[in-house]
C-alpha cells in the first residue's frame, strides 16, 4: 500500500475518474436493500457510518468475534459489524498499514509504517502488550499458523522481518528482490509476497527464513493485492494494469490472466464459493469464479464506491467488507498550484457490507 501520501494522491485520482475521515464511538448502519444483485449475487446489503479522522489501508476480519479491524493512520479502529458499533481501538500505531491476527496465540499484530515497529495486542482486550522492531516502512503483515510466525513486508528497506508470534522476538531479516506489497501465507510454512516494482512473486520458507523462489507475473504489471486458494495452491495477484494473474504456488506458472477493475489494492479468495475478489479504488468489486484450478471466469464488476480499494472477507457468511469516504472536488487550478487536489469530507468514513 506504500506511503500514506502516495496512496492518498493515487486515490484522489481514482475518485476523480469514478465521479466523471476523533472516531465515532457509535457507528450507524443503513440498509442497502435497494441495491440490485447482478450475476454473482453480490450487492450492497448495509452501510455502516463510522466517521472519524484518519486515512485507511489494510483491513482484517475476525470471524469468531465478527470484528473488523480497520487501519486509520495512527490507530486501528475495531468495529462490531453486526451491531454497527465501534468495539474499541488499538492506539499509538503511527502510520499503521496492516493487521495480522493469530487466534492460536490470542494475539494480533499491526505494522506501523512511520515508527518501523510492530505493535502486539491482545485480541480480547485490544490492549497493546508489546512491540517489535522491523525494517524501514513496514507495510503489509501476515501470520503463518504453520510456524506461528509473523512477517512484515518492509517497503523502504525492501526486506521482510520475521517475528515469533509467541515470544514477540525478532527472528530474522530476509532480503527481498524488490519493493514488497501484499503477502499471504498458506498456513503450512510458506509465505508469498508480490513485488510491485518487479512484477514478481517471491516465496519465503517460513521455517528456514529464506527466499526459495522468484516468479514473473507477466502479463501482470505492478501487483498490489494477493490472495490464495490454499486447497488448490493458487495465488491471485491483482495488478495495476487491470489484470489478475492466477499463479500455481508450486511451479510459479501463471495459469490464467483475468480482467479486473482499475485501482486494485486488495484481493480475497472464498473457498466456500470459489470466488476470487478484487477491490478497486475506481469503485468496483471484481468477482472471478474458479471453474477449475486452471480455468477462471470474470463474472461481474459489482458497483461499490470510489475509494473502496481495500477489503476483508468473512468466509463463514461470505460477506465482503469495504471502506471508503467522500471527497471534495479539487479547487480551481492556479499558476502556483496547477494540479490541485480535493480532500476527504470530514466524518464521511463508512464501511460497505456486500453479500448475496
VEXDREN-2710 file (C-alpha; in Angstrom, 1 decimal):
% VEXDREN-2710
k/r/px/py/pz
1/UNK/0.0/0.0/0.0
2/UNK/3.1/2.3/0.1
3/UNK/3.3/5.6/1.9
4/UNK/0.1/7.3/3.1
5/UNK/0.8/10.4/0.9
6/UNK/1.4/8.4/-2.2
7/UNK/-1.7/6.3/-1.6
8/UNK/-3.9/9.3/-0.9
9/UNK/-2.7/11.0/-4.1
10/UNK/-3.5/8.0/-6.2
11/UNK/-6.8/7.5/-4.5
12/UNK/-7.9/11.1/-5.3
13/UNK/-7.1/10.4/-9.0
14/UNK/-9.3/7.3/-8.9
15/UNK/-12.1/9.2/-7.2
16/UNK/-12.0/11.9/-9.8
17/UNK/-12.2/9.3/-12.6
18/UNK/-15.0/7.5/-10.9
19/UNK/-17.0/10.6/-10.5
20/UNK/-16.7/11.9/-14.0
21/UNK/-12.2/10.6/7.9
22/UNK/-11.8/11.7/16.6
23/UNK/-13.6/8.4/15.7
24/UNK/-17.3/7.9/16.4
25/UNK/-17.8/5.7/19.5
26/UNK/-21.2/4.5/18.0
27/UNK/-21.4/3.9/14.3
28/UNK/-24.7/4.0/12.5
29/UNK/-25.9/1.5/9.9
30/UNK/-28.3/1.9/7.0
31/UNK/-29.8/-0.8/4.8
32/UNK/-28.6/-1.4/1.2
33/UNK/-31.7/-3.2/0.3
34/UNK/-32.2/-1.1/-2.8
35/UNK/-29.0/-2.3/-4.4
36/UNK/-29.7/-4.7/-7.3
37/UNK/-27.8/-8.0/-7.4
38/UNK/-26.1/-9.0/-10.6
39/UNK/-24.8/-12.3/-12.0
40/UNK/-22.6/-13.0/-8.9
41/UNK/-25.4/-12.3/-6.5
42/UNK/-23.2/-9.7/-4.6
43/UNK/-24.8/-6.4/-3.8
44/UNK/-24.7/-3.8/-1.1
45/UNK/-26.6/-5.0/2.0
46/UNK/-25.5/-2.5/4.6
47/UNK/-23.6/0.8/5.0
48/UNK/-22.1/1.4/8.4
49/UNK/-21.2/5.0/9.1
50/UNK/-18.0/5.1/11.3
51/UNK/-16.8/8.7/10.7
52/UNK/-13.8/10.0/12.4
53/UNK/-10.5/11.1/11.1
54/UNK/-7.5/9.3/9.5
55/UNK/-6.7/7.7/6.2
56/UNK/-7.1/3.9/5.9
57/UNK/-5.2/1.0/4.4
58/UNK/-5.5/-2.8/5.1
59/UNK/-8.4/-4.5/6.8
60/UNK/-8.6/-7.7/8.8
61/UNK/-11.6/-9.7/9.9
62/UNK/-12.0/-12.0/12.9
63/UNK/-14.9/-14.4/12.0
64/UNK/-15.1/-15.7/15.6
65/UNK/-15.9/-12.3/17.1
66/UNK/-17.4/-10.7/14.0
67/UNK/-15.0/-7.8/14.4
68/UNK/-13.5/-5.8/11.6
69/UNK/-10.0/-4.3/12.2
70/UNK/-9.5/-1.0/10.3
71/UNK/-6.2/0.8/10.0
72/UNK/-6.8/4.5/10.5
73/UNK/-3.5/6.4/10.3
74/UNK/-2.3/6.4/14.0
75/UNK/-4.7/3.8/15.4
76/UNK/-6.7/0.7/14.5
77/UNK/-10.5/1.0/14.9
78/UNK/-12.2/-2.2/15.8
79/UNK/-15.8/-2.5/14.6
80/UNK/-18.5/-5.0/15.6
81/UNK/-20.1/-5.4/12.2
82/UNK/-23.4/-6.9/13.5
83/UNK/-24.2/-4.1/16.0
84/UNK/-22.5/-1.4/13.9
85/UNK/-20.8/-0.2/17.0
86/UNK/-17.1/0.6/17.5
87/UNK/-15.9/-2.0/20.0
88/UNK/-12.6/-0.2/20.7
89/UNK/-9.3/0.9/19.2
90/UNK/-5.7/0.0/19.3
91/UNK/-3.9/3.3/19.9
92/UNK/-0.4/4.6/19.1
93/UNK/0.2/2.8/15.9
94/UNK/2.0/5.5/13.8
95/UNK/1.4/5.1/10.1
96/UNK/-0.3/1.8/10.6
97/UNK/-0.8/-0.2/7.4
98/UNK/-1.8/-3.8/8.2
99/UNK/-3.2/-6.0/10.9
100/UNK/-2.5/-9.7/11.3
101/UNK/-4.5/-12.0/13.6
102/UNK/-3.1/-15.1/15.4
103/UNK/-6.0/-16.9/17.0
104/UNK/-3.8/-19.7/18.2
105/UNK/-1.9/-17.3/20.5
106/UNK/-4.7/-15.0/21.1
107/UNK/-2.8/-12.0/19.8
108/UNK/-2.9/-9.5/17.0
109/UNK/-0.1/-7.6/15.3
110/UNK/0.0/-4.2/13.5
111/UNK/2.6/-2.9/11.0
112/UNK/3.4/0.7/12.0
113/UNK/4.9/2.2/8.8
114/UNK/6.2/5.5/10.3
115/UNK/7.6/4.0/13.5
116/UNK/9.2/1.0/12.0
117/UNK/7.6/-1.3/14.6
118/UNK/5.0/-3.9/15.1
119/UNK/2.5/-3.5/18.0
120/UNK/1.4/-6.7/19.6
121/UNK/-2.1/-6.6/21.2
122/UNK/-4.4/-9.0/23.0
123/UNK/-7.3/-10.0/20.7
124/UNK/-9.9/-10.0/23.6
125/UNK/-8.9/-6.8/25.4
126/UNK/-7.3/-5.0/22.5
127/UNK/-4.6/-3.8/24.9
128/UNK/-1.1/-3.5/23.5
129/UNK/1.2/-6.0/25.2
130/UNK/4.5/-5.5/23.4
131/UNK/6.4/-4.1/20.4
132/UNK/9.0/-5.5/18.0
133/UNK/11.3/-3.5/15.7
134/UNK/11.1/-4.0/11.9
135/UNK/12.9/-2.8/8.8
136/UNK/12.0/0.5/7.3
137/UNK/8.5/1.2/6.2
138/UNK/6.6/-1.9/7.3
139/UNK/3.6/-2.2/5.0
140/UNK/1.6/-5.5/4.8
141/UNK/1.8/-8.1/7.6
142/UNK/0.8/-11.7/7.6
143/UNK/0.7/-14.6/10.1
144/UNK/1.7/-18.2/9.2
145/UNK/-0.1/-20.6/11.5
146/UNK/2.2/-23.5/10.5
147/UNK/5.2/-21.9/12.2
148/UNK/3.4/-19.4/14.5
149/UNK/5.5/-16.6/12.9
150/UNK/4.5/-13.1/11.7
151/UNK/6.1/-11.5/8.7
152/UNK/6.2/-7.8/7.9
153/UNK/6.9/-6.6/4.3
154/UNK/9.1/-3.5/4.6
155/UNK/8.7/-1.3/1.6
156/UNK/11.6/1.2/2.2
157/UNK/14.2/-1.4/3.2
158/UNK/12.9/-4.0/0.7
159/UNK/13.0/-6.8/3.2
160/UNK/10.9/-8.8/5.5
161/UNK/11.0/-9.0/9.3
162/UNK/10.2/-12.4/10.8
163/UNK/8.8/-12.4/14.3
164/UNK/8.0/-15.2/16.7
165/UNK/4.2/-14.8/17.4
166/UNK/4.6/-16.4/20.9
167/UNK/7.6/-14.6/22.3
168/UNK/7.4/-11.4/20.2
169/UNK/11.1/-11.7/19.4
170/UNK/12.6/-10.8/16.0
171/UNK/13.9/-14.0/14.4
172/UNK/15.5/-12.7/11.1
173/UNK/15.5/-10.0/8.4
174/UNK/15.0/-11.5/5.0
175/UNK/16.3/-9.6/2.0
176/UNK/13.8/-9.4/-0.9
177/UNK/14.4/-8.7/-4.6
178/UNK/12.2/-5.6/-4.8
179/UNK/9.6/-3.4/-3.1
180/UNK/7.1/-5.8/-1.4
181/UNK/3.4/-5.2/-1.3
182/UNK/0.9/-7.7/-0.1
183/UNK/1.9/-11.1/1.5
184/UNK/-0.2/-14.2/2.2
185/UNK/0.6/-17.5/3.9
186/UNK/-0.5/-21.0/3.1
187/UNK/-0.7/-21.9/6.8
188/UNK/1.9/-24.6/6.3
189/UNK/5.2/-22.8/6.4
190/UNK/5.2/-20.8/3.2
191/UNK/4.7/-17.1/2.7
192/UNK/4.2/-15.5/-0.7
193/UNK/4.7/-11.8/-1.4
194/UNK/4.3/-9.7/-4.6
195/UNK/7.0/-7.3/-5.6
196/UNK/5.3/-4.2/-7.1
197/UNK/8.4/-2.7/-8.9
198/UNK/9.5/-6.1/-10.3
199/UNK/6.1/-7.6/-11.2
200/UNK/7.1/-10.8/-9.5
201/UNK/6.0/-13.1/-6.7
202/UNK/8.6/-14.4/-4.2
203/UNK/8.2/-17.5/-2.0
204/UNK/9.6/-17.4/1.6
205/UNK/10.4/-20.5/3.6
206/UNK/8.8/-19.5/6.9
207/UNK/10.8/-22.2/8.8
208/UNK/14.2/-21.6/7.4
209/UNK/13.6/-17.9/6.8
210/UNK/15.0/-17.7/3.3
211/UNK/13.6/-16.8/-0.2
212/UNK/13.2/-20.0/-2.1
213/UNK/11.6/-18.9/-5.4
214/UNK/11.0/-15.8/-7.6
215/UNK/8.4/-16.0/-10.3
216/UNK/7.5/-13.4/-13.0
217/UNK/3.8/-12.4/-13.3
218/UNK/3.6/-11.3/-17.0
219/UNK/1.3/-10.1/-18.4
220/UNK/0.5/-8.7/-14.9
221/UNK/2.2/-5.4/-14.2
222/UNK/2.7/-3.7/-10.8
223/UNK/1.0/-6.1/-8.5
224/UNK/-0.7/-4.7/-5.4
225/UNK/-3.1/-7.3/-3.9
226/UNK/-2.6/-11.0/-3.2
227/UNK/-4.8/-13.8/-2.1
228/UNK/-4.6/-17.6/-2.1
229/UNK/-6.7/-20.7/-2.6
230/UNK/-4.9/-23.0/-0.2
231/UNK/-6.6/-26.2/-1.2
232/UNK/-5.8/-25.9/-4.9
233/UNK/-2.5/-24.0/-4.4
234/UNK/-3.4/-21.0/-6.5
235/UNK/-2.3/-17.4/-5.9
236/UNK/-4.4/-14.4/-7.1
237/UNK/-2.3/-11.3/-7.8
238/UNK/-4.2/-8.1/-8.6
239/UNK/-2.2/-5.8/-10.8
240/UNK/-2.4/-2.1/-11.8
241/UNK/-2.8/-2.9/-15.5
242/UNK/-6.3/-4.2/-14.6
243/UNK/-5.2/-7.8/-14.7
244/UNK/-5.4/-10.6/-12.1
245/UNK/-2.7/-13.2/-12.6
246/UNK/-3.5/-16.6/-11.3
247/UNK/-0.3/-18.4/-10.3
248/UNK/0.4/-22.1/-9.4
249/UNK/2.0/-21.8/-6.0
250/UNK/4.1/-25.0/-6.6
251/UNK/5.5/-24.3/-10.0
252/UNK/5.2/-20.5/-10.2
253/UNK/3.5/-20.8/-13.6
254/UNK/0.8/-18.2/-14.5
255/UNK/-2.1/-20.4/-15.3
256/UNK/-4.6/-17.6/-16.1
257/UNK/-5.0/-13.9/-16.6
258/UNK/-8.4/-12.3/-15.9
259/UNK/-9.5/-8.7/-16.4
260/UNK/-10.3/-6.7/-13.2
261/UNK/-11.3/-3.1/-12.5
262/UNK/-9.0/-0.1/-12.1
263/UNK/-7.1/0.8/-8.9
264/UNK/-6.8/-2.7/-7.2
265/UNK/-5.3/-2.7/-3.8
266/UNK/-6.5/-5.9/-2.2
267/UNK/-7.7/-9.4/-3.2
268/UNK/-9.5/-12.2/-1.4
269/UNK/-10.5/-15.8/-2.1
270/UNK/-13.5/-17.5/-0.7
271/UNK/-13.1/-21.3/-0.7
272/UNK/-16.8/-21.8/0.1
273/UNK/-18.0/-20.2/-3.2
274/UNK/-14.9/-20.4/-5.4
275/UNK/-15.0/-16.6/-5.9
276/UNK/-11.8/-14.5/-6.1
277/UNK/-12.3/-10.8/-5.4
278/UNK/-10.5/-7.6/-6.4
279/UNK/-11.4/-4.3/-4.6
280/UNK/-10.8/-1.4/-6.9
281/UNK/-10.4/2.2/-6.0
282/UNK/-12.3/3.3/-9.1
283/UNK/-15.4/2.0/-7.5
284/UNK/-16.0/-1.6/-8.4
285/UNK/-15.6/-5.1/-6.9
286/UNK/-14.3/-7.6/-9.4
287/UNK/-15.8/-11.1/-9.0
288/UNK/-14.0/-14.0/-10.6
289/UNK/-15.1/-17.6/-10.4
290/UNK/-12.7/-20.6/-10.1
291/UNK/-14.3/-23.0/-12.5
292/UNK/-11.4/-25.4/-12.0
293/UNK/-7.8/-24.9/-10.7
294/UNK/-6.8/-23.9/-14.3
295/UNK/-9.9/-22.2/-15.5
296/UNK/-11.2/-18.8/-14.2
297/UNK/-14.1/-16.7/-15.4
298/UNK/-14.7/-13.0/-14.8
299/UNK/-18.3/-12.9/-13.5
300/UNK/-19.0/-9.3/-12.8
301/UNK/-17.8/-5.8/-11.8
302/UNK/-20.1/-5.0/-8.8
303/UNK/-20.5/-1.2/-8.3
304/UNK/-19.2/0.0/-5.0
305/UNK/-18.0/3.5/-4.2
306/UNK/-15.0/5.5/-5.3
307/UNK/-12.0/4.9/-3.0
308/UNK/-13.1/1.5/-1.8
309/UNK/-9.8/-0.1/-2.6
310/UNK/-9.1/-2.4/0.4
311/UNK/-11.3/-5.3/1.7
312/UNK/-11.8/-8.1/4.1
313/UNK/-13.8/-11.3/3.7
314/UNK/-15.8/-13.4/6.2
315/UNK/-15.5/-17.0/4.9
316/UNK/-18.4/-18.1/7.1
317/UNK/-21.1/-15.7/5.8
318/UNK/-19.3/-14.9/2.5
319/UNK/-19.7/-11.2/3.2
320/UNK/-17.2/-8.7/1.8
321/UNK/-16.3/-5.6/3.7
322/UNK/-15.0/-2.4/2.0
323/UNK/-14.2/1.0/3.4
324/UNK/-14.1/4.5/1.9
325/UNK/-15.1/8.1/2.4
326/UNK/-16.5/11.0/0.4
327/UNK/-14.2/13.5/-1.2
328/UNK/-14.5/17.2/-2.0
329/UNK/-13.9/18.4/-5.6
330/UNK/-10.5/19.9/-6.2
331/UNK/-10.3/23.7/-6.3
332/UNK/-9.6/25.6/-9.4
333/UNK/-6.1/25.3/-10.8
334/UNK/-3.7/28.2/-10.5
335/UNK/-0.2/29.0/-11.7
336/UNK/1.1/28.2/-8.3
337/UNK/-0.9/25.0/-8.0
338/UNK/-1.7/23.7/-11.5
339/UNK/-2.8/20.3/-10.2
340/UNK/-4.9/20.9/-7.1
341/UNK/-6.5/18.1/-5.1
342/UNK/-9.6/17.7/-3.1
343/UNK/-9.7/16.2/0.3
344/UNK/-11.8/13.8/2.4
345/UNK/-15.1/15.2/3.7
346/UNK/-15.0/15.2/7.5
347/UNK/-16.8/12.4/9.3
348/UNK/-17.8/10.7/6.0
349/UNK/-15.8/7.4/6.5
350/UNK/-18.0/4.3/6.0
351/UNK/-17.9/0.5/5.9
352/UNK/-19.7/-1.0/3.0
353/UNK/-21.0/-4.6/3.5
354/UNK/-21.6/-6.7/0.4
355/UNK/-23.3/-10.1/0.4
356/UNK/-25.5/-12.4/-1.6
END
